[in-house]
Amino acid sequence: MNRKSHFPLSISALLLPGLVLFSPVAHSGVFAFAEVLQNPETITHPSGYTGAEDLLEVTVCIDPASESKSELEVAIHNSIQLWNGLEPETGNAVFAPDSGVPSNKVDAESVLLHELGHCLGLGHPNLASESGLHGDGRRFAKTLAGGGPDNGYTLDRGADGVIATQTDARGNDVNLHWFRKSNNDPFSIASTVDATTYSNDLADLPAGHQFATVAGAQVAQSRGLERTEAVMHQGIHYGEKRCALGHDDVAMIRLGMAGTDRTAGTDTDYEVKLVFVGEQSDCDINVKVGGNTFAYCSISGGQIAPNHWAISAAQIRLASNSLINWHFNEERAGDSMFRDTFANGN
């Protein structure tokens, strides 16, 4: 298929006292380009997908000009393990001292894990800092603004008093967040992930639910879960480590894997394998430590089919060590670079 159009989208991040915020813009949860295109039906695929591939090998490399190249190699390797494994877990947000990350440092591996998700086509499931909101307002489910009182959004946490749950009353805000139709539970995953089991149409919510539920830490706490938050949810604290993907993260990758017909088990299905190739500057995803912004993923892409886009180039940049007190994990995960969990429904 020929790409019909092309544009760049930059995804960046901010650092606030006591809290590190992952990238503003891009957005299951939500797919990159959906907000920019003002189109909730947009699904974004990794580099190389045209609608006909069975396996996408997405290469990742370290920019030769990067700082901390040896430390960054461990972080990339470990993050690749998680994205290739697609094994969701609850209790994935661990804090110092149990995290192994000092309470005055930011875990580079967790930040990289998040940014790789953007480079694969995912965005924030929450409104996040790109909404222009502050504080708790950023935790609500990702939407297009509908002309409400809060910077164009309507932010009403509803009867349960918890932000980003099924009781939220969002007025005319246009939902971008894909949810599991059967239960609207982002801490679970369907055995088959495609448009028959996931939707962003609020008419497909379970009876009595008003809005999509977000895999945020406060929502998990309200359900009695261990500290759990989707990797793609914006926000990480000093001393925190995201040690596994969330169910929501895995569900969105697998929804994309259902292909342009959005139906699992057809010839448009594909799998993704991230492959680390070392120090180069021409990979599908290029990573560098050394910059003035906390962390960002800059992506460009093109349309491959109605409501389907594919990434054409991606760059991850983490701020210089002189600006951010990064923690680099020295422990390298196992060497199984790709585990097939797409077919077995884990």
C-alpha positions, 0 to 999 in steps of 0.5 A, a space after each residue: 500500500 502506498 502511504 497517502 500522507 506524512 507528518 512529524 509528531 513530537 512527544 516530549 516530557 516535563 520534570 516537576 518537583 517530586 514527580 517526573 512526567 512522561 511525554 505530552 502528546 500521542 495517546 489503551 488506551 490510545 494510539 499516537 496520531 489520534 489526537 492530532 488527527 482528531 480521529 478516535 478511530 486512528 490506530 498507529 502501527 510500528 515502523 515497516 507495517 503496510 498491511 501485509 507483514 507477518 512479522 515486523 522486526 523493528 531495529 533499535 540502536 544507540 546513537 554513537 554520540 550518546 552519553 552513557 552508552 554502555 549503561 544505556 545498552 542494558 536499559 534498552 536490552 531489558 526494555 526490549 525483553 518486556 515489549 517483546 514478551 507482552 506479559 502483563 502484570 499487576 503490581 508493576 510500579 515498585 518504589 524505593 527501596 524495593 525498586 533498587 532505584 535510589 529515592 533521589 534518582 529517576 529510573 532511565 530504564 522505566 523512562 525508556 520503556 515508556 518512550 519505546 511504547 510511543 515509538 511503537 505507536 502508543 500514546 497516553 491513556 490519560 489526558 496528561 500534560 499535553 492537555 494543558 491541565 495541571 494536577 489531578 486533571 491530567 489523570 482523567 481518560 484521554 479525550 478530545 476537548 468538548 468545550 467544557 469548563 476545564 481548559 475545554 474538558 469536562 472533568 467530573 469524577 462521578 459517584 465513586 469520587 475516583 478520577 478515571 473510572 466508569 462513573 466519570 461524567 465527561 460531558 461532550 468530551 470525545 473519548 479516545 481511550 480503547 476499553 475492553 467491552 465486556 468489563 471496561 477493566 484495564 487491569 485485565 485482557 481479553 483472550 482475543 484482542 481485536 475490534 470485537 472485544 475492544 472499542 472506544 465507542 462509549 455505546 459499547 460500555 457495559 451497562 451502567 458505565 459512563 466512561 472508559 476506565 484508565 489503568 492509573 495507580 489511584 484507580 488500581 488502589 481503589 480496587 485493592 490492587 498492588 501499586 499498578 499503572 500502565 507503562 504508557 500512563 504519564 507520570 513516574 516518581 523518583 525512586 520508582 521502577 516500572 518492572 513490567 507492562 500493564 494489561 492495558 499496554 499489552 492490549 493496545 499492542 495486540 489490538 494493533 497486531 490485529 491489522 488493518 481489518 481489526 480482526 484477529 486471525 486473518 492475513 493482516 495480523 502481524 507480530 512485532 519483534 524489537 531487535 537491538 543492533 548496537 551503535 548506529 544512527 539509522 535504525 527504526 528507533 534511535 536512542 540518545 542520552 544527551 539533550 535539554 529536555 527530560 525525555 521525548 520520542 519524536 515520530 513521523 508516519 504515514 497513512 497506510 489505510 483508512 484510519 490506519 497509520 504506520 510510523 516511518 521514523 522514531 527518535 528517543 532522547 533522554 536528557 543529559 546526565 548533567 541535567 537529570 540524576 538518572 539511575 541506570 540498572 546494571 543487571 541485564 535480563 535474560 537473553 530470550 529476545 522474543 516470546 510468542 504470547 500473541 497467539 496464546 492469549 496471556 
